[in-house]
Amino acid sequence: MRARATPLLIAIVAHCGVLGGAYLWKRHQPARPADPPVVRAVEIVHPADGSTMMLVPAMEFAMGTADAHPDFPTQPPDGKPLHPPDLLIARAAPAWAGDGERPARKVAVKAFAIDRYEVTNAQYRRFLDANSQSGDHRRCHPHEAAGKDHTPRYWRDFNPLLQDPAYAATAPFGPATFAADNTPVVGVDWFDAYAYAAWVGKRLPTEAEWELAARGTDGRRWPWGNEWRWGLANTGGEKLGGDVSASGFEKDGFIYPAPVGSFPGGRSPFGCDDMAGNAAEWCSDAWPGAAGAERVVRGGGSANAPSSVRCAARVHYEPEFRIHTLGFRCAKDQ
């Protein structure tokens, strides 16, 4: 009887050992990463100008990207001749490595509010009118040129060729293209943006604030998610739209900045519009190590490709730089 019981006892002990091991494994396995903070779109109104702003609470988030560049391998091919495409890829690697998006890292931000829309021509016009009446430049940045004119570049004649009717007839834009009330003000430099923000009782966003407002807390590539979708942002391509006279085909309908809020399907998790494309946006930060204190620009504009309007994409320009695809939005502390 005892001899027959021994195998059974061994089997029971072995079975319990397996179960016990499974139990201990479950008990000591790493905890599941915490879910990202819940994102809610909360509006407030800025009393000085009646503009809509979106609240973003204090939090820590993953800034930047760990995505691999789609156009070149992790390492150049070893022991093989470089063909022309491979050579270009190898040369591109150092530039990609220094783009400033990497590595993805945790960044803490304090609570802030950020404009739902890019600053429009109508809003900016009120700033210019007030400045022309008061002549008060005390809120302007101390490094801006003395007596600076804050008028946007494209509100005036900017191309002498267009004074010739033969050339003007070929232009794919009209007098109101860059000055319509409900389109983003563009052709402004960093000092113009800084001065407007200070005048209205706000400031330019830091790029960390800008990126958090654009992508939320889950590290998405574009404000709406990780997959590119045409028609959710105003980006580059062949054009046919209400703001142009040229013929052609365009997936989003605009060659230049569209009226703010024209792409509600591309709205960010925190409720901000046009953070991919439409107009690129000045941020407050200086680009690290750049001579002449170049400033960070985020979001990409109406002429950019999808890869350049990702939430993590970064470029930088001299603070005096102005172009028809570059504007701004404002932020403030909470």
C-alpha positions as CSV (number, residue, x, y, z in Angstrom):
1,M,0.0,0.0,0.0
2,R,2.8,2.4,0.9
3,A,4.6,1.5,-2.3
4,R,1.6,2.4,-4.4
5,A,1.1,5.7,-2.6
6,T,4.6,7.0,-3.2
7,P,4.2,7.9,-6.9
8,L,0.9,9.5,-6.1
9,L,2.5,11.6,-3.4
10,I,5.3,12.6,-5.7
11,A,2.8,13.6,-8.4
12,I,0.9,15.7,-6.0
13,V,4.1,17.4,-4.7
14,A,5.2,18.0,-8.3
15,H,1.8,19.3,-9.3
16,C,1.8,21.7,-6.3
17,G,5.3,22.8,-7.2
18,V,4.2,23.7,-10.7
19,L,1.2,25.6,-9.4
20,G,3.3,27.2,-6.7
21,G,5.8,28.4,-9.3
22,A,3.1,29.8,-11.4
23,Y,1.6,31.5,-8.4
24,L,5.0,33.0,-7.4
25,W,5.6,34.1,-11.0
26,K,2.2,35.9,-11.1
27,R,2.8,37.4,-7.8
28,H,6.2,38.9,-8.7
29,Q,5.8,39.8,-12.3
30,P,6.4,43.5,-13.1
31,A,3.5,45.8,-12.5
32,R,1.7,47.0,-15.6
33,P,2.7,50.5,-16.7
34,A,0.4,53.1,-15.3
35,D,-2.2,54.4,-17.8
36,P,-1.5,57.9,-19.1
37,P,-3.5,60.7,-17.4
38,V,-7.0,61.1,-18.6
39,V,-7.2,63.9,-21.2
40,R,-10.2,66.2,-21.1
41,A,-10.8,69.2,-23.4
42,V,-11.7,72.1,-21.1
43,E,-12.3,75.6,-22.5
44,I,-11.7,79.0,-20.8
45,V,-12.1,82.5,-22.2
46,H,-9.3,85.0,-22.0
47,P,-10.9,88.2,-20.8
48,A,-8.6,90.6,-22.5
49,D,-9.6,89.6,-26.0
50,G,-12.4,87.0,-25.6
51,S,-10.3,84.3,-27.2
52,T,-10.9,80.6,-26.4
53,M,-8.1,78.8,-24.6
54,M,-7.7,75.1,-23.6
55,L,-6.6,74.1,-20.2
56,V,-3.8,71.6,-19.8
57,P,-3.1,70.4,-16.2
58,A,0.3,70.0,-14.7
59,M,1.7,66.6,-15.6
60,E,4.7,64.6,-16.8
61,F,4.6,63.3,-20.4
62,A,6.8,61.5,-22.9
63,M,8.3,64.2,-25.2
64,G,10.1,63.4,-28.4
65,T,10.1,60.2,-30.3
66,A,11.7,56.8,-30.4
67,D,10.6,56.1,-34.0
68,A,13.3,54.8,-36.3
69,H,13.9,56.9,-39.5
70,P,12.1,55.1,-42.3
71,D,14.7,55.9,-44.9
72,F,17.9,54.4,-43.7
73,P,19.1,51.3,-41.7
74,T,20.3,51.5,-38.1
75,Q,23.9,51.0,-39.4
76,P,25.4,51.5,-42.9
77,P,26.0,48.2,-44.7
78,D,29.4,46.7,-43.7
79,G,31.7,45.2,-46.2
80,K,29.6,46.0,-49.2
81,P,29.9,48.7,-51.9
82,L,27.7,51.7,-51.3
83,H,25.2,52.4,-54.2
84,P,24.1,56.0,-54.7
85,P,20.9,55.6,-52.6
86,D,22.8,54.0,-49.8
87,L,25.4,56.8,-49.9
88,L,22.7,59.4,-49.5
89,I,21.1,57.4,-46.7
90,A,24.5,57.1,-44.9
91,R,25.0,60.9,-45.2
92,A,21.5,61.6,-43.9
93,A,22.1,59.5,-40.7
94,P,24.1,62.2,-38.8
95,A,21.5,64.8,-39.6
96,W,18.7,62.6,-38.5
97,A,20.5,61.7,-35.3
98,G,20.9,65.5,-34.5
99,D,17.3,66.5,-35.2
100,G,16.5,66.9,-31.5
101,E,13.5,64.6,-31.4
102,R,15.5,61.8,-29.8
103,P,15.5,60.3,-27.3
104,A,12.0,60.1,-26.1
105,R,12.1,61.4,-22.5
106,K,9.9,62.3,-19.6
107,V,9.2,66.0,-19.2
108,A,7.2,67.7,-16.5
109,V,5.1,70.8,-17.2
110,K,3.2,73.1,-15.0
111,A,-0.5,73.8,-15.6
112,F,-1.1,76.2,-18.5
113,A,-3.7,77.3,-21.0
114,I,-3.1,77.5,-24.8
115,D,-5.1,79.1,-27.6
116,R,-7.5,76.8,-29.3
117,Y,-6.7,78.4,-32.6
118,E,-3.8,80.1,-34.2
119,V,-3.8,83.9,-33.8
120,T,-5.8,85.3,-36.7
121,N,-5.4,88.4,-38.9
122,A,-8.4,90.0,-37.2
123,Q,-6.8,89.6,-33.7
124,Y,-3.4,90.8,-34.9
125,R,-5.0,93.8,-36.6
126,R,-6.3,95.0,-33.2
127,F,-2.8,94.8,-31.8
128,L,-1.4,96.9,-34.6
129,D,-4.2,99.5,-34.2
130,A,-3.6,99.8,-30.5
131,N,0.2,100.1,-31.0
132,S,-0.1,102.7,-33.7
133,Q,-2.3,104.8,-31.4
134,S,-0.2,104.5,-28.2
135,G,3.3,104.1,-29.6
136,D,3.9,101.9,-26.6
137,H,6.6,99.3,-27.1
138,R,7.4,98.6,-23.5
139,R,6.1,95.0,-23.8
140,C,8.2,94.2,-26.8
141,H,11.2,92.0,-26.4
142,P,14.3,94.0,-25.4
143,H,16.4,92.5,-28.2
144,E,14.1,93.6,-31.0
145,A,15.3,96.3,-33.4
146,A,14.5,99.9,-32.3
147,G,11.4,101.3,-33.9
148,K,10.5,97.9,-35.4
149,D,7.3,97.8,-37.5
150,H,5.2,94.8,-36.6
151,T,3.2,94.8,-39.8
152,P,3.1,91.3,-41.3
153,R,5.2,90.9,-44.4
154,Y,2.3,89.9,-46.7
155,W,-0.1,92.6,-45.8
156,R,1.8,94.9,-48.1
157,D,3.3,94.6,-51.6
158,F,6.1,92.1,-51.2
159,N,6.9,91.2,-54.8
160,P,7.6,94.0,-57.3
161,L,6.8,91.6,-60.2
162,L,3.2,91.6,-59.1
163,Q,2.9,95.2,-60.0
164,D,3.0,94.1,-63.6
165,P,-0.4,92.9,-64.7
166,A,1.1,90.2,-66.9
167,Y,2.8,88.7,-63.8
168,A,0.0,89.4,-61.4
169,A,-2.4,87.3,-63.5
170,T,-0.3,84.2,-62.9
171,A,-0.2,84.6,-59.1
172,P,-2.1,81.7,-57.3
173,F,-3.2,84.1,-54.5
174,G,-5.1,87.3,-54.2
175,P,-5.0,90.5,-52.0
176,A,-7.0,88.8,-49.2
177,T,-5.1,85.5,-49.2
178,F,-2.8,86.5,-46.4
179,A,-5.0,89.1,-44.7
180,A,-8.5,87.6,-44.4
181,D,-9.9,88.1,-40.9
182,N,-10.4,84.4,-40.0
183,T,-7.1,83.0,-41.4
184,P,-3.9,82.8,-39.3
185,V,-1.6,85.8,-39.3
186,V,1.6,84.7,-41.2
187,G,4.7,86.5,-42.3
188,V,5.4,87.5,-38.7
189,D,8.8,87.0,-37.0
190,W,9.4,85.8,-33.5
191,F,9.6,89.4,-32.2
192,D,6.2,90.2,-33.7
193,A,4.7,87.1,-32.0
194,Y,6.3,87.9,-28.7
195,A,5.0,91.5,-28.8
196,Y,1.5,90.4,-29.6
197,A,1.4,87.8,-26.9
198,A,2.7,90.3,-24.3
199,W,0.2,92.9,-25.4
200,V,-2.8,90.6,-25.0
201,G,-1.6,89.4,-21.6
202,K,-0.2,86.0,-22.7
203,R,3.1,84.6,-23.8
204,L,4.4,82.2,-26.4
205,P,4.2,78.5,-25.4
206,T,7.3,76.6,-24.6
207,E,7.8,73.7,-27.1
208,A,7.1,71.2,-24.3
209,E,3.8,72.9,-23.7
210,W,3.1,73.0,-27.4
211,E,3.9,69.3,-27.9
212,L,1.8,68.2,-25.0
213,A,-1.2,70.2,-26.2
214,A,-0.8,68.8,-29.7
215,R,-0.4,65.0,-28.9
216,G,-1.9,64.5,-25.5
217,T,-0.4,61.9,-23.2
218,D,-0.2,58.7,-25.4
219,G,2.7,59.7,-27.6
220,R,0.8,59.8,-30.8
221,R,2.4,60.9,-34.1
222,W,-0.2,63.4,-35.2
223,P,-2.9,65.1,-33.1
224,W,-5.6,62.6,-34.2
225,G,-3.5,59.4,-33.8
226,N,-0.6,57.3,-35.3
227,E,-1.9,56.8,-38.8
228,W,-1.8,59.6,-41.4
229,R,-5.1,60.5,-42.8
230,W,-5.7,63.0,-45.6
231,G,-8.2,65.7,-45.1
232,L,-7.5,66.2,-41.3
233,A,-4.8,68.9,-41.8
234,N,-3.8,71.6,-44.3
235,T,-0.5,70.3,-45.8
236,G,1.4,70.5,-49.1
237,G,0.4,69.1,-52.5
238,E,-1.2,70.0,-55.8
239,K,-3.8,72.6,-55.2
240,L,-7.4,73.4,-55.9
241,G,-9.4,75.4,-53.4
242,G,-11.4,78.5,-52.6
243,D,-8.3,80.6,-51.8
244,V,-6.5,79.9,-55.1
245,S,-6.9,80.6,-58.8
246,A,-4.7,77.8,-60.0
247,S,-6.2,74.6,-61.3
248,G,-5.2,71.1,-60.0
249,F,-6.1,68.6,-57.3
250,E,-5.7,69.0,-53.6
251,K,-6.7,66.6,-50.8
252,D,-7.3,69.4,-48.3
253,G,-8.4,72.2,-50.5
254,F,-6.0,75.0,-49.5
255,I,-2.6,76.1,-50.9
256,Y,-2.1,78.7,-48.2
257,P,-3.3,78.8,-44.5
258,A,-7.0,78.0,-44.3
259,P,-9.5,79.7,-41.9
260,V,-8.8,78.5,-38.4
261,G,-10.8,75.5,-37.3
262,S,-11.4,74.2,-40.8
263,F,-10.2,70.7,-39.9
264,P,-12.1,69.7,-36.7
265,G,-11.3,66.0,-37.4
266,G,-7.7,66.8,-36.8
267,R,-8.3,68.4,-33.4
268,S,-5.8,67.4,-30.6
269,P,-6.8,65.5,-27.5
270,F,-6.8,68.7,-25.5
271,G,-9.1,70.4,-28.0
272,C,-6.6,72.5,-30.0
273,D,-7.2,73.0,-33.7
274,D,-4.6,73.1,-36.6
275,M,-1.6,71.9,-34.6
276,A,-0.6,69.9,-37.7
277,G,-0.2,72.0,-40.8
278,N,-2.0,75.2,-41.7
279,A,0.6,77.6,-40.2
280,A,3.8,76.6,-38.4
281,E,4.1,78.2,-35.0
282,W,6.8,80.1,-33.1
283,C,7.6,78.8,-29.6
284,S,9.4,80.7,-26.9
285,D,12.5,78.4,-26.7
286,A,15.8,79.2,-28.2
287,W,17.3,76.3,-30.2
288,P,20.1,74.8,-28.1
289,G,23.5,75.7,-29.3
290,A,22.3,77.8,-32.2
291,A,24.2,81.0,-33.0
292,G,22.1,84.1,-32.9
293,A,19.5,82.6,-30.6
294,E,17.5,80.9,-33.3
295,R,14.0,80.0,-32.1
296,V,12.0,76.8,-32.2
297,V,9.1,76.4,-34.6
298,R,6.5,73.6,-34.3
299,G,3.6,72.1,-36.2
300,G,4.6,72.6,-39.8
301,G,2.5,74.7,-42.3
302,S,0.4,74.4,-45.4
303,A,3.3,73.6,-47.7
304,N,4.8,70.8,-45.5
305,A,4.7,67.0,-46.1
306,P,2.9,64.8,-43.5
307,S,6.3,63.7,-41.9
308,S,7.0,67.4,-41.2
309,V,3.8,68.1,-39.3
310,R,4.2,65.3,-36.7
311,C,3.7,66.4,-33.1
312,A,7.4,65.7,-32.3
313,A,8.9,67.4,-35.5
314,R,11.1,70.4,-34.7
315,V,12.7,73.1,-36.8
316,H,14.4,76.4,-36.0
317,Y,14.8,79.8,-37.6
318,E,16.5,83.1,-36.9
319,P,14.0,85.3,-34.8
320,E,13.8,87.8,-37.7
321,F,12.7,85.1,-40.2
322,R,9.3,85.6,-41.9
323,I,7.5,83.4,-44.4
324,H,3.9,82.9,-45.6
325,T,3.5,79.6,-43.8
326,L,4.7,80.7,-40.3
327,G,2.4,82.2,-37.6
328,F,1.8,81.4,-33.9
329,R,-0.6,80.8,-31.0
330,C,-0.3,82.0,-27.4
331,A,-0.3,80.4,-23.9
332,K,-0.5,81.6,-20.4
333,D,0.2,80.2,-16.9
334,Q,-2.6,78.7,-14.8
